Amino acid sequence: MKRNDGYTLVEIVVSIAVGLVIIGAIYAAVNMGQRSTSNVERKVAAHQDARAALQLMALEIQMASYNPRSTSNIWQNPATCTAASGNQNYRGIQAATASSISIEMDANENGVVGSGNPNPNEIIKYVYNSDSQRITREVGCGAGAQAFLGDVPGNPRTVRVINTTAIPVFRYFNAQGTEITTGQLPAAIPNIARIDITVNVETEAIDPNSGQRRQMIYSTTVIPRNHVINR
């Protein structure tokens, strides 16, 4: 009698089960790879934004008190930009706190800062707002502060700035390396010889692997040479 070979029902069920296990493993590996790639992309974007912001802040703050013509009474009241500051001895750092700094410079070397000056970037103010978790940048006067690092109205943000009193954005030091406390400011502004800038950020998007936002700290040191020299 001729025998007809074939698969039994048990063999078919086992094959299907093995196939499903293999497909499930492949899906899990692909999904994990996608999540890992997405997480890396978010971290890279956050890193790029924070580092770029820190570099620009450092470059601009380094130019504080630049006065190539040694013009008298050049420094302006940063609140109005239309009148000479009553604190000319503060030179190009007209305000300094742990969360904000206002700097001035004669960038186009025309002996004028403020009123009538075509270069608004000669008066710059950085402010950290802990409520909105962002740092703003304002140039000139009256133009309004613009989101700089953190929330950008109308656009998705990559990071939140989460500095605290324990990790201030700005720290100030004199020429001997002694820290100038917030209680000594603004009177000690003329003694500033070094400024440490620190931004503590976390990614806006939550890490799918940990269920939390990734945190990163970036810092740099600035020597405002013109501020030190033009005493």
Phi, psi and chi 1 to 4 in degrees:
 res  aa     phi    psi   chi1   chi2   chi3   chi4
   1 MET       -  131.8 -179.1  175.9  178.9      -
   2 LYS   -74.1  132.2 -174.5  177.2  179.9 -179.0
   3 ARG   -96.1  132.5 -180.0 -179.6  177.9 -175.2
   4 ASN  -100.1  104.9  -67.4  -39.6      -      -
   5 ASP   -76.9  148.1  -66.9  -29.9      -      -
   6 GLY  -171.7 -176.1      -      -      -      -
   7 TYR   -93.7  137.4  -64.2  105.5      -      -
   8 THR   -81.1  164.6   65.9      -      -      -
   9 LEU   -60.5  -37.2  179.6   59.4      -      -
  10 VAL   -64.3  -43.0  173.4      -      -      -
  11 GLU   -63.7  -40.4  -69.1  173.5  -31.9      -
  12 ILE   -63.8  -45.0  -66.7  174.1      -      -
  13 VAL   -62.6  -42.8  170.1      -      -      -
  14 VAL   -63.0  -41.8  170.2      -      -      -
  15 SER   -62.8  -43.4  -61.8      -      -      -
  16 ILE   -62.6  -42.2  -68.2  173.9      -      -
  17 ALA   -62.9  -43.7      -      -      -      -
  18 VAL   -63.2  -42.1  171.6      -      -      -
  19 GLY   -61.6  -41.9      -      -      -      -
  20 LEU   -64.5  -39.1  -71.1  174.5      -      -
  21 VAL   -62.8  -43.3  170.3      -      -      -
  22 ILE   -64.6  -44.9  -65.8  173.7      -      -
  23 ILE   -62.0  -42.0  -67.9  173.2      -      -
  24 GLY   -61.8  -41.0      -      -      -      -
  25 ALA   -65.2  -41.4      -      -      -      -
  26 ILE   -63.8  -44.0  -66.2  174.0      -      -
  27 TYR   -61.9  -43.2  173.7   79.0      -      -
  28 ALA   -63.2  -40.4      -      -      -      -
  29 ALA   -66.4  -43.0      -      -      -      -
  30 VAL   -65.1  -43.5  170.8      -      -      -
  31 ASN   -63.5  -42.1 -173.9   48.8      -      -
  32 MET   -64.3  -40.1 -177.3  176.9  -64.6      -
  33 GLY   -63.4  -41.8      -      -      -      -
  34 GLN   -64.4  -42.8  -70.5  177.0  -23.9      -
  35 ARG   -65.3  -39.3  -68.6  170.6   63.2 -177.6
  36 SER   -64.9  -42.3  177.4      -      -      -
  37 THR   -63.6  -43.9  -60.6      -      -      -
  38 SER   -62.3  -39.7  178.5      -      -      -
  39 ASN   -65.7  -41.6 -173.7   39.1      -      -
  40 VAL   -63.6  -42.0  169.4      -      -      -
  41 GLU   -61.9  -42.3  -70.5  175.1  -11.6      -
  42 ARG   -63.9  -41.8  -76.8 -166.9  -65.9  -89.9
  43 LYS   -66.3  -41.0 -176.1  177.5  179.2 -179.9
  44 VAL   -64.3  -43.5  168.7      -      -      -
  45 ALA   -62.7  -43.1      -      -      -      -
  46 ALA   -63.9  -42.6      -      -      -      -
  47 HIS   -61.8  -45.6  170.9   78.6      -      -
  48 GLN   -63.8  -44.0  -69.5  175.6  -24.2      -
  49 ASP   -63.8  -46.3  -75.6   -1.3      -      -
  50 ALA   -66.0  -44.0      -      -      -      -
  51 ARG   -67.0  -41.7  -70.2  -57.6  -57.8  176.0
  52 ALA   -63.2  -42.8      -      -      -      -
  53 ALA   -63.8  -43.5      -      -      -      -
  54 LEU   -63.5  -40.4 -166.4   64.3      -      -
  55 GLN   -65.4  -42.5  -71.5  172.7    2.6      -
  56 LEU   -66.0  -43.0  179.2   57.3      -      -
  57 MET   -58.2  -45.0  -68.2  171.9   69.8      -
  58 ALA   -63.7  -43.4      -      -      -      -
  59 LEU   -62.6  -43.2  -74.0  172.2      -      -
  60 GLU   -73.0  -42.9  -67.7 -176.6  -30.4      -
  61 ILE   -65.4  -31.9  -67.2  173.0      -      -
  62 GLN   -61.8  -26.0 -172.8  175.7   29.8      -
  63 MET   -87.3   -0.3  -71.4  -63.9  -66.8      -
  64 ALA   -54.1  136.7      -      -      -      -
  65 SER    74.5   14.7  -59.0      -      -      -
  66 TYR   -67.9  116.6 -179.4   61.9      -      -
  67 ASN  -142.8   73.7 -177.2   11.4      -      -
  68 PRO   -61.1  -25.2   25.2  -36.0      -      -
  69 ARG   -93.4   -0.1  -65.0 -170.1  176.8 -171.2
  70 SER    52.1   41.7  -61.9      -      -      -
  71 THR   -69.0  135.2  -54.8      -      -      -
  72 SER   -77.8  147.8  -60.2      -      -      -
  73 ASN    51.4   39.5  -63.7  -41.5      -      -
  74 ILE   -82.0  -25.1 -169.6  174.2      -      -
  75 TRP   -78.3  137.2  -48.8  117.2      -      -
  76 GLN  -105.0  157.9  -59.9  -66.9  -58.3      -
  77 ASN   -69.7  112.4 -178.9  -20.6      -      -
  78 PRO   -66.1  -12.3   25.3  -34.1      -      -
  79 ALA   -80.0  -26.1      -      -      -      -
  80 THR  -123.8  -32.6   62.7      -      -      -
  81 CYS    62.1   15.1  -60.1      -      -      -
  82 THR  -120.3   -0.7   58.5      -      -      -
  83 ALA  -142.3  148.5      -      -      -      -
  84 ALA   -63.0  141.6      -      -      -      -
  85 SER   -67.9  145.1  169.3      -      -      -
  86 GLY   -78.4   -3.3      -      -      -      -
  87 ASN  -119.2   65.6  -62.9  -55.1      -      -
  88 GLN   -64.1  -24.3  -70.2  -65.0  -49.0      -
  89 ASN   -71.8  -12.8   60.7  -36.5      -      -
  90 TYR   -78.2  -15.8  -70.1    0.8      -      -
  91 ARG    51.5 -130.0  -60.2 -178.6  -61.6  -77.9
  92 GLY   -86.9   12.7      -      -      -      -
  93 ILE  -120.9   87.5  -58.5  179.1      -      -
  94 GLN   -82.9  -15.3  -77.8  -66.2  -53.7      -
  95 ALA  -153.4  139.7      -      -      -      -
  96 ALA  -151.8  120.8      -      -      -      -
  97 THR  -136.3 -178.1   71.4      -      -      -
  98 ALA   -69.6  -21.4      -      -      -      -
  99 SER  -119.6    1.1   59.5      -      -      -
 100 SER  -154.6  158.4   66.7      -      -      -
 101 ILE  -153.3  139.9 -172.8  169.6      -      -
 102 SER  -121.4  119.2  179.0      -      -      -
 103 ILE  -119.9  153.9   59.2  170.5      -      -
 104 GLU  -136.9  151.3  -60.0 -178.8    7.2      -
 105 MET  -158.6  151.9   67.2 -163.3   82.5      -
 106 ASP   -95.9   73.4 -177.6   13.7      -      -
 107 ALA   -63.1  -38.2      -      -      -      -
 108 ASN   -93.8    9.3   57.7   10.0      -      -
 109 GLU    56.2   39.2  -56.4 -178.1   -4.4      -
 110 ASN  -105.6    7.0   66.8  -12.2      -      -
 111 GLY    77.0   13.6      -      -      -      -
 112 VAL  -133.2  134.8  177.4      -      -      -
 113 VAL  -130.6  124.2  172.0      -      -      -
 114 GLY   105.8 -122.8      -      -      -      -
 115 SER   -55.6  127.9 -179.6      -      -      -
 116 GLY    78.7    1.7      -      -      -      -
 117 ASN   -87.2  126.0 -171.7   -8.4      -      -
 118 PRO   -73.2   -7.4   28.0  -36.1      -      -
 119 ASN  -107.0   96.4 -173.5   -5.5      -      -
 120 PRO   -67.9  -18.2   28.4  -36.6      -      -
 121 ASN   -76.0    9.9  -70.1  -48.8      -      -
 122 GLU   -87.0  -12.9  -68.8 -172.1  -24.3      -
 123 ILE  -127.2  114.0  -61.8  178.6      -      -
 124 ILE  -130.6  136.9  -56.9  169.9      -      -
 125 LYS  -129.2  127.6 -175.0  175.7 -176.3  179.1
 126 TYR  -109.5  133.9  -73.6  103.1      -      -
 127 VAL  -136.9  131.9  176.8      -      -      -
 128 TYR   -97.6  126.6  167.2   55.8      -      -
 129 ASN  -111.7  110.6 -172.5  -46.3      -      -
 130 SER   -70.9  -25.9   59.0      -      -      -
 131 ASP   -68.4  -45.1  -67.7  -26.9      -      -
 132 SER   -91.2   -4.7   59.6      -      -      -
 133 GLN    54.9   53.1  -62.8 -178.4  -47.3      -
 134 ARG  -152.0  162.8   65.9  175.6 -179.8  174.5
 135 ILE  -110.8  132.4  -65.9  174.8      -      -
 136 THR  -107.5  158.7   59.6      -      -      -
 137 ARG  -131.9  129.0  175.8  178.2 -179.3  -90.9
 138 GLU  -125.4  132.3 -179.7  176.8    6.0      -
 139 VAL  -112.1  145.9  -62.9      -      -      -
 140 GLY    65.3 -150.8      -      -      -      -
 141 CYS  -136.7  138.9  -71.0      -      -      -
 142 GLY    85.6   -7.9      -      -      -      -
 143 ALA   -76.4  -20.6      -      -      -      -
 144 GLY    91.8  144.0      -      -      -      -
 145 ALA   -73.9  137.7      -      -      -      -
 146 GLN  -111.1  142.5  -59.6  -65.5  -43.0      -
 147 ALA   -58.7  131.5      -      -      -      -
 148 PHE  -116.4  -53.5  179.1   69.4      -      -
 149 LEU  -134.8  120.3  178.7   64.1      -      -
 150 GLY   117.2 -139.8      -      -      -      -
 151 ASP   -62.8  129.9 -176.6   31.4      -      -
 152 VAL  -118.1  108.2  179.9      -      -      -
 153 PRO   -51.7  129.3  -27.6   36.7      -      -
 154 GLY    87.3   -7.3      -      -      -      -
 155 ASN  -132.5  149.7  -65.1  -64.6      -      -
 156 PRO   -68.5  141.4   25.4  -34.9      -      -
 157 ARG  -103.4  152.8   63.9  175.7  174.2  177.8
 158 THR   -94.4  -27.8   59.2      -      -      -
 159 VAL  -136.9  161.0  -61.9      -      -      -
 160 ARG  -116.3  138.7  -59.0  165.1  177.9 -116.6
 161 VAL   -92.3  120.7 -175.8      -      -      -
 162 ILE  -122.8   34.7   55.7  172.2      -      -
 163 ASN   -59.7  150.7  -75.4   68.7      -      -
 164 THR  -128.5  179.3   62.4      -      -      -
 165 THR   -63.1  -26.7   53.6      -      -      -
 166 ALA   -75.3  -27.2      -      -      -      -
 167 ILE  -127.0   80.2  -52.8  177.3      -      -
 168 PRO   -71.4  156.3   28.1  -35.7      -      -
 169 VAL   -69.1  -41.8  178.4      -      -      -
 170 PHE  -121.1  135.1  -57.6  106.3      -      -
 171 ARG  -130.8  143.0  -64.7  175.0   64.5 -166.3
 172 TYR  -121.4  144.9  -52.1   92.2      -      -
 173 PHE  -137.1  150.5  -59.6   82.7      -      -
 174 ASN   -89.3 -175.5   61.1   24.3      -      -
 175 ALA   -66.1  -21.6      -      -      -      -
 176 GLN   -87.8   -0.6  -71.1   70.4   46.2      -
 177 GLY    86.0    7.1      -      -      -      -
 178 THR   -83.9  133.5  -57.7      -      -      -
 179 GLU   -69.7  137.2 -176.3  168.8    2.8      -
 180 ILE   -91.4  116.6  -61.2  171.9      -      -
 181 THR   -76.8  161.4   65.4      -      -      -
 182 THR   -62.8  -27.5   53.8      -      -      -
 183 GLY   -69.4  -22.0      -      -      -      -
 184 GLN   -88.0   -9.3  -64.7  172.0  -52.6      -
 185 LEU   -96.7  149.0  -64.3  168.5      -      -
 186 PRO   -87.6   -3.4   33.7  -36.6      -      -
 187 ALA   -57.1  -31.1      -      -      -      -
 188 ALA   -90.1    7.7      -      -      -      -
 189 ILE   -53.3  -41.8  -75.8  178.2      -      -
 190 PRO   -59.1  -20.7  -26.1   37.1      -      -
 191 ASN   -91.1   -1.9  -60.0  -34.6      -      -
 192 ILE   -65.4  124.5  -66.6  175.5      -      -
 193 ALA  -123.8  -12.6      -      -      -      -
 194 ARG  -152.5  142.3 -170.6 -174.9   98.6 -149.6
 195 ILE  -129.7  125.1  -58.0  172.2      -      -
 196 ASP   -98.0  129.4  -74.2   -1.0      -      -
 197 ILE  -113.6  127.4  -49.8  171.2      -      -
 198 THR  -131.4  129.6  -57.2      -      -      -
 199 VAL  -120.0  121.5  -70.0      -      -      -
 200 ASN  -102.6  113.6 -174.0   14.0      -      -
 201 VAL  -123.9  159.0  -59.1      -      -      -
 202 GLU  -133.7  149.0   66.4  178.2   11.7      -
 203 THR   -66.0  142.1   56.2      -      -      -
 204 GLU   -65.7  -42.4  167.1   66.4    9.5      -
 205 ALA   -80.0  143.6      -      -      -      -
 206 ILE   -81.8  135.4  -64.7  176.0      -      -
 207 ASP   -66.4  118.5 -174.5  -23.3      -      -
 208 PRO   -64.9  -22.2   24.1  -33.8      -      -
 209 ASN   -79.8  -41.8  -64.9  -40.4      -      -
 210 SER   -99.3  -18.1   65.8      -      -      -
 211 GLY    76.0   12.1      -      -      -      -
 212 GLN  -131.8  165.5  -61.1  178.4  -17.7      -
 213 ARG   -82.3  142.2  -67.3 -177.2  173.2   88.3
 214 ARG   -80.0  133.8 -135.3  177.1 -120.4  -83.5
 215 GLN  -108.9  143.1  -66.1 -172.0   15.1      -
 216 MET  -143.0  147.2  -64.1  159.3  -78.2      -
 217 ILE  -122.2  130.5  -63.4  179.1      -      -
 218 TYR  -124.6  140.4  -58.7   88.5      -      -
 219 SER  -147.6  157.9   62.8      -      -      -
 220 THR  -153.7  162.4 -170.5      -      -      -
 221 THR  -116.8  134.8  -65.2      -      -      -
 222 VAL  -119.6  134.6  178.7      -      -      -
 223 ILE  -109.2  103.0  -54.0  -64.2      -      -
 224 PRO   -77.6   79.3   28.8  -32.4      -      -
 225 ARG   -56.8  -40.5  -68.2 -178.9  175.0   82.7
 226 ASN   -64.4  -34.3  -62.6  -69.9      -      -
 227 HIS   -67.2  -36.6 -173.0   76.3      -      -
 228 VAL   -73.8  -41.7  176.1      -      -      -
 229 ILE   -70.8  -44.3  -67.4  171.4      -      -
 230 ASN   -83.5   49.3  -64.6  -37.6      -      -
 231 ARG   -84.4      -  -70.9 -172.3  177.5 -173.5
